[in-house]
């Protein structure tokens, strides 16, 4: 929860929401909002919505005089549900929450301000310079999604895909670099679709190449979650030749069984995912991979689940984000034959156990190596491949430092600080680029 001039902002969900919460903080200050709590909600699961409603009720008990404002994806998708809560004073849509004047006192008839998100055609009208209390900066380059996966409600909260112009993105990153940020993360709802709606349909890889060329003083550029179906040859080329592009890709895989992927209406199959990972490792062997996986999707048999489970080892995944399937009203998957919650929870536990083993394998391979880490806290840094590095000693948050890994500590490595400064990363690519099949 972040604070600005008597305003608390409670953020649920993704990195994009975290970014937009900082925009909200700035807008609230500009509008003179005081003694208020803003809830930036998430709708990716029913549990996320439940937690938001619970937090709203608690905030009213704790702050009886405060103005409570609800926004974000859950508010966009079901504004009536939040407007119906006696605790809520104002409901704002996803497009409205970052607009100037959004937090001025509402007229009596203006308690709900949620417009048709599908009518929104622009993004990045609210680019900001940095994030409060963060070691790295996030830049929203894209919003919305044109795809309709059967389990996902988010397009109805975010609208269709729309891209920030490359020139605006580069200028913002140039400003962030000048402020001293050592790492910038490109974020969005469907980042790999960036550019498809812009003149000439540029690719995400072309945007990355442009950023690295025009902002030469930026040490580290990172991508948030990407769709394996849309990685482009230009992005693969950047991974091969640009050491400042971090060797970590978090893939929206969701499953490892072809029938389940088809029923999810995903645009890749198991072979596509494996070919992509092989192609990236061929040009950048040090790349680590994370993945989103759903356990217990409707109609999933034990054999289908085993295909997802075996993908963790076959693909050499390092970091897993496991979601027990949760039906979202209004999605096709909610109308499919459902598995029991007991089966779903058991399969999620098995996937998480496989993820723990995969992460341990990854961490053990780093023992004895020297890593460059971005200091996130006084005792924690983040490696180029997204590994958490625990350490003791003097360190400045937001700076790059060199560490020698001496062992494991839970889900991270334990390292000692080296005396020499962190040296620039060295590209490990030497093989020709393979285009994924």
C-alpha positions in Angstrom: 0.0 0.0 0.0 1.5 3.3 -1.1 0.7 6.7 0.4 0.5 10.2 -1.0 -0.9 13.3 0.9 -3.4 11.4 3.0 -4.3 8.9 0.2 -3.7 5.2 0.5 -3.6 3.1 -2.7 -4.2 -0.6 -2.3 -3.0 -2.6 -5.3 -4.1 -6.1 -6.3 -2.7 -8.2 -9.1 -0.2 -7.6 -11.9 2.8 -5.4 -12.4 0.7 -3.3 -14.8 -1.6 -2.5 -11.9 1.4 -1.6 -9.8 2.5 0.8 -12.5 -0.9 2.3 -12.8 -1.2 2.7 -9.1 1.7 5.2 -9.3 -0.2 7.1 -12.0 -3.2 7.1 -9.7 -1.1 8.4 -6.9 0.1 11.3 -9.1 -3.4 12.1 -10.4 -4.8 12.0 -6.8 -2.2 14.5 -5.7 -2.9 16.8 -8.7 -6.7 16.7 -7.9 -6.1 17.5 -4.3 -7.6 14.2 -3.0 -7.2 13.7 0.7 -8.3 11.3 3.4 -9.1 8.6 0.8 -8.4 4.9 0.0 -8.2 3.9 -3.6 -8.5 0.2 -4.4 -6.9 -0.8 -7.7 -8.5 -4.2 -8.2 -7.7 -7.4 -10.1 -10.2 -9.8 -11.8 -7.9 -12.6 -12.9 -9.5 -15.0 -10.3 -12.6 -15.0 -8.1 -10.3 -15.0 -5.1 -8.7 -11.7 -6.2 -12.2 -10.1 -6.3 -13.1 -11.6 -2.9 -9.9 -10.2 -1.4 -10.7 -6.7 -2.8 -14.2 -6.7 -1.3 -12.8 -7.9 2.0 -10.2 -5.1 2.0 -12.9 -2.5 1.2 -15.0 -3.5 4.2 -12.0 -3.5 6.5 -11.0 -0.1 5.3 -14.4 1.3 6.1 -14.2 -0.1 9.6 -10.7 1.3 10.1 -11.4 4.7 8.3 -15.1 5.6 8.8 -14.6 9.2 7.5 -12.4 8.3 4.5 -13.5 8.4 0.9 -13.3 4.9 -0.6 -12.7 4.7 -4.4 -12.7 1.4 -6.3 -11.1 1.0 -9.7 -9.2 -1.6 -11.7 -10.3 -4.7 -13.7 -12.8 -6.0 -11.2 -14.5 -2.6 -11.1 -14.5 -2.3 -14.9 -16.0 -5.7 -15.4 -18.7 -5.5 -12.6 -19.1 -1.9 -11.5 -22.6 -2.6 -10.1 -21.2 -5.1 -7.6 -18.9 -2.5 -6.1 -21.4 0.4 -6.4 -23.8 -1.8 -4.5 -21.4 -1.9 -1.5 -22.5 0.6 1.1 -18.8 1.2 1.9 -17.9 2.5 -1.6 -18.1 6.2 -2.5 -16.9 6.1 -6.1 -16.3 3.5 -8.8 -13.9 4.3 -11.7 -13.2 2.3 -14.8 -9.8 1.3 -16.0 -9.7 4.1 -18.6 -11.0 6.7 -16.2 -8.6 5.9 -13.3 -5.6 7.5 -14.9 -7.3 10.6 -16.3 -6.7 14.1 -15.0 -9.6 15.2 -12.8 -10.7 11.6 -12.0 -10.3 12.2 -8.3 -12.1 15.6 -8.0 -15.2 15.5 -5.9 -18.0 13.7 -7.7 -21.3 15.1 -8.6 -24.3 13.2 -7.0 -25.0 11.5 -10.4 -21.4 10.6 -11.0 -20.8 7.9 -8.4 -20.1 5.4 -11.1 -17.8 6.5 -13.9 -17.1 3.4 -16.0 -17.3 3.7 -19.8 -17.0 1.0 -22.5 -13.4 -0.2 -22.3 -13.7 -1.6 -25.9 -14.1 1.9 -27.2 -10.6 2.9 -25.9 -8.1 3.3 -28.7 -5.1 4.9 -27.1 -2.7 4.1 -24.3 0.3 5.8 -22.6 -1.3 9.1 -22.1 -0.1 8.8 -18.5 3.6 7.9 -18.8 5.3 8.6 -15.5 8.9 9.0 -14.5 9.7 6.3 -12.1 7.9 4.4 -9.3 7.8 5.3 -5.7 9.9 3.1 -3.4 11.1 0.7 -6.2 14.6 -0.3 -7.3 13.6 -0.6 -11.0 11.2 1.3 -13.2 8.2 -0.1 -15.1 7.1 1.3 -18.4 3.7 0.5 -19.8 4.2 0.0 -23.6 0.9 -1.8 -24.3 -2.6 -2.4 -22.8 -5.5 -4.6 -23.6 -5.7 -7.9 -25.4 -7.2 -9.0 -28.8 -7.3 -12.7 -27.9 -10.1 -14.5 -26.2 -8.7 -17.4 -24.2 -11.6 -19.4 -22.8 -10.6 -19.0 -19.1 -9.7 -15.3 -19.2 -11.9 -12.3 -18.3 -9.2 -9.7 -18.5 -9.9 -8.5 -22.1 -13.3 -7.3 -20.8 -11.5 -5.3 -18.1 -8.7 -3.9 -20.3 -10.2 -3.7 -23.7 -8.6 -4.4 -27.1 -4.8 -4.2 -27.6 -3.3 -0.8 -28.0 0.3 0.2 -28.1 2.3 3.2 -26.9 4.2 4.9 -29.8 7.8 3.9 -29.9 9.0 7.5 -29.7 7.1 8.1 -26.4 8.5 4.9 -24.9 12.1 5.7 -25.8 11.8 9.3 -24.4 10.4 8.0 -21.1 13.1 5.4 -20.8 15.7 8.0 -21.6 14.4 10.2 -18.7 14.3 7.2 -16.3 17.9 6.4 -17.2 18.9 10.0 -16.6 17.3 9.8 -13.2 19.7 6.9 -12.4 17.4 3.8 -12.9 19.6 0.8 -13.7 16.8 -1.4 -14.9 13.6 -0.8 -16.8 10.9 -3.4 -17.3 8.6 -3.2 -20.3 5.1 -4.2 -19.2 1.6 -4.6 -20.5 -1.3 -7.0 -20.7 -0.1 -8.7 -23.9 3.4 -7.2 -24.4 4.4 -9.3 -27.4 1.4 -7.8 -29.4 3.0 -4.4 -29.1 3.0 -2.6 -32.4 0.3 -4.5 -34.3 -2.0 -1.5 -34.1 0.7 1.1 -35.0 1.6 2.3 -38.5 3.7 -0.2 -40.3 3.0 -2.8 -37.5 6.5 -2.7 -35.9 7.4 -5.6 -33.6 8.3 -5.8 -30.0 11.9 -6.9 -31.0 12.2 -3.7 -33.1 11.1 -1.6 -30.1 13.6 -3.3 -27.8 16.4 -2.8 -30.4 15.5 0.9 -30.7 15.5 1.4 -26.9 18.9 -0.2 -26.5 20.3 1.8 -29.4 18.9 5.2 -28.4 19.4 4.8 -24.6 23.0 3.5 -24.5 23.4 4.4 -20.8 20.6 2.1 -19.6 22.4 -1.0 -18.2 19.4 -3.4 -18.0 16.2 -3.8 -20.0 13.8 -6.6 -19.0 10.5 -7.9 -20.4 7.5 -8.8 -18.3 5.4 -11.9 -19.1 5.2 -12.7 -22.9 3.1 -15.0 -25.1 5.2 -17.8 -26.7 2.9 -17.6 -29.8 4.0 -14.1 -30.6 7.8 -13.9 -30.0 9.3 -12.4 -33.2 12.6 -12.9 -35.0 13.8 -9.3 -34.1 13.3 -10.1 -30.4 15.2 -13.4 -30.8 18.0 -11.4 -32.5 18.1 -9.0 -29.6 18.5 -11.8 -27.1 21.3 -13.2 -29.2 23.3 -9.9 -29.6 22.2 -7.5 -26.8 23.7 -8.3 -23.4 21.7 -5.5 -21.8 18.4 -7.3 -22.6 18.1 -9.6 -19.5 18.2 -13.3 -20.1 14.9 -14.2 -18.5 11.6 -14.9 -20.2 8.4 -15.5 -18.3 6.1 -17.4 -20.7 2.3 -17.5 -20.7 2.2 -21.3 -21.3 -0.8 -22.3 -19.2 -0.7 -26.0 -20.0 1.5 -28.7 -21.6 -1.2 -30.8 -23.2 -2.4 -30.0 -26.7 -6.0 -30.8 -26.2 -6.2 -28.6 -23.1 -4.4 -25.8 -24.9 -6.9 -26.1 -27.7 -9.8 -25.9 -25.2 -8.2 -22.9 -23.7 -8.1 -21.4 -27.2 -4.4 -20.8 -26.8 -2.4 -20.1 -30.1 0.5 -22.4 -29.4 0.8 -26.2 -28.7 3.4 -28.1 -26.7 5.8 -28.5 -29.6 5.7 -24.7 -30.3 6.6 -24.0 -26.7 9.5 -26.5 -26.7 10.8 -25.2 -30.0 10.7 -21.6 -28.8 12.7 -22.4 -25.6 15.3 -24.4 -27.6 15.7 -21.5 -30.1 16.3 -19.0 -27.3 18.7 -21.2 -25.5 20.6 -21.8 -28.8 21.4 -18.1 -29.1 21.5 -17.2 -25.3 22.3 -20.3 -23.3 22.2 -18.5 -19.9 18.4 -17.6 -20.4 16.2 -18.7 -17.5 12.5 -19.4 -18.1 9.5 -18.8 -15.9 6.0 -19.9 -16.8 2.3 -19.5 -15.9 0.6 -22.9 -15.6 -3.1 -23.6 -14.7 -3.9 -26.8 -12.8 -7.3 -28.5 -13.1 -8.7 -26.8 -16.2 -12.1 -28.2 -17.1 -12.1 -31.7 -18.7 -8.4 -32.2 -17.8 -7.8 -35.9 -17.3 -4.9 -37.3 -15.3 -3.0 -38.0 -18.5 -3.5 -34.5 -19.7 -2.3 -33.2 -16.4 0.8 -35.4 -16.6 1.6 -33.8 -19.9 1.7 -30.4 -18.2 3.7 -31.8 -15.3 6.3 -33.4 -17.5 6.7 -30.1 -19.5 8.4 -28.5 -16.5 11.4 -30.9 -16.8 11.3 -31.3 -20.5 11.4 -27.6 -21.1 13.8 -26.9 -18.3 11.6 -24.3 -16.7 13.1 -22.5 -13.7 10.4 -20.4 -12.1 6.7 -21.5 -12.0 3.6 -19.5 -11.2 0.9 -22.0 -10.6 -2.8 -21.1 -10.7 -5.5 -23.6 -9.5 -8.2 -23.2 -12.1 -10.9 -20.8 -10.9 -14.0 -20.3 -13.1 -14.8 -16.7 -14.0 -18.4 -16.0 -14.7 -18.9 -14.9 -18.3 -16.1 -17.0 -19.7 -16.5 -20.2 -21.9 -14.4 -22.2 -19.5 -16.9 -21.5 -16.7 -19.5 -23.4 -18.7 -17.3 -26.5 -19.4 -17.5 -29.6 -17.2 -15.6 -28.7 -14.0 -13.2 -30.8 -11.9 -13.7 -31.1 -8.1 -11.9 -28.5 -6.0 -10.1 -31.4 -4.3 -8.6 -32.6 -7.6 -7.7 -29.1 -8.6 -5.9 -28.3 -5.3 -4.0 -31.6 -5.4 -2.8 -31.0 -9.0 -1.8 -27.5 -8.2 0.2 -28.8 -5.2 2.0 -31.4 -7.5 2.8 -28.6 -10.0 4.2 -26.4 -7.3 6.3 -29.3 -5.9 7.7 -29.8 -9.5 8.4 -26.0 -9.6 10.3 -26.2 -6.3 12.5 -29.0 -7.6 13.1 -27.0 -10.8 14.1 -23.9 -9.0 16.4 -25.8 -6.7 18.1 -27.3 -9.7 18.5 -23.8 -11.2 19.9 -22.3 -8.0 22.4 -25.2 -7.4 23.8 -24.5 -10.9 24.7 -21.0 -9.8 26.8 -21.9 -6.7 30.4 -20.7 -7.2 29.5 -18.3 -9.9 29.7 -14.5 -10.0 26.4 -12.7 -10.6 25.5 -9.1 -11.2 22.5 -8.2 -9.1 20.2 -5.1 -8.9 19.8 -4.3 -5.2 16.1 -4.4 -4.3 16.4 -4.3 -0.5 19.3 -3.9 1.9 19.6 -7.7 2.0 18.3 -8.8 -1.4 19.3 -8.3 -5.1 17.9 -9.7 -8.4 20.2 -11.4 -10.9 20.1 -10.9 -14.6 18.2 -14.2 -14.9 15.7 -13.2 -12.2 17.3 -15.2 -9.5 16.9 -13.7 -6.0 20.3 -13.1 -4.3 20.4 -12.9 -0.5 23.4 -11.1 1.0 24.8 -9.2 4.0 26.7 -6.0 3.9 26.6 -2.4 2.7 24.5 -1.9 -0.4 22.5 0.9 -2.0 19.0 0.1 -3.3 18.7 0.5 -7.0 22.4 -0.1 -7.7 24.1 -2.9 -9.6 26.7 -5.0 -7.6 28.8 -8.1 -8.1 28.1 -11.1 -6.0 29.7 -14.5 -5.6 27.2 -17.3 -4.9 28.2 -19.4 -1.9 25.1 -21.5 -1.3 21.3 -21.8 -1.3 18.8 -20.1 1.1 15.3 -21.4 0.5 14.1 -20.1 -2.9 17.1 -17.9 -3.4 20.9 -18.1 -3.4 23.1 -16.8 -0.7 26.1 -14.7 -1.9 28.9 -12.5 -0.7 29.6 -9.1 -2.0 32.7 -8.8 -4.2 35.0 -5.8 -3.7 35.1 -5.0 -7.4 32.2 -3.1 -9.0 29.7 -5.0 -11.1 31.0 -5.4 -14.6 28.8 -5.1 -17.7 27.0 -8.3 -18.7 28.6 -10.2 -21.5 26.4 -11.6 -24.3 26.7 -15.4 -24.5 25.3 -15.8 -28.0 27.5 -17.3 -30.6 25.3 -19.6 -32.6 23.1 -18.6 -35.6 19.5 -17.7 -34.7 16.9 -20.4 -35.2 13.4 -19.3 -35.9 10.9 -21.3 -33.8 8.8 -23.6 -35.8 
